[in-house]
């Protein structure tokens, strides 16, 4: 009797319960399971030993951002992507393809290439780097860093995806599969682990050692390895770098709270770990030639960020001058005489 009951229960479970679960639920279960496995792996066999304090702060901050971004995505982003895919699947550039399998493959490749292009753009333009630097600010690189994203970057990223979905006519199920694959890989390549086949696998897809270089404090290293899933895009477009970074994160960046990161993502400047107090003698020592040199270096950095595009020289100089003056005024010198001296000095530039 008991065996008959268990058989009936298993048949009911298989034929009634499981098929009623929507694909989104299966994807969520897969992502959650993978996340737990990756966290367990990096805690037991980490690539780099991280301090418990830094790791705890990283976990709490990143998961706080994840919760905020989940609300944003559930209300606006993902739902909109699926609705667009549902309505424009038969109108885009790929809609006339006779082979559903080939269309799905090309759609997945196109979406991954789209993420590569968008990621590269976020590093090039200050107005986008402003949001993206929140992701790079984590000095304790780990699987939760995958979710360390400013909510405005989430919205802009999904807007960029939406344009691609409409133009290409990508189907709803393909969008779901793409979101699942990209999320799995983004969690994977942020994980603080190493494994034997990493170098070999990195020739095709982004793996932890490649993405670790992308989180380097050095611009020559972090402006590389932009891929989300495939590393072949970096190889094709000359942005692949294989390096072992000496430090991770952004130089001078303080550990911030969730709200601190959200606020910082709305500013162009990078906060220091503590308010910098400049002594009177040091401020007085800043002569016009020294200030000009500081501004020139900052202007070169901005020009490099723009890819040395012609016509932006004056803008680069003016923005650099504003940044340098803002940073030094933010130091709050100790007496009004020093402020007056500095104001006079700035006017001479």
Beta strands, then each sheet from edge to edge (+ up, - down):
end
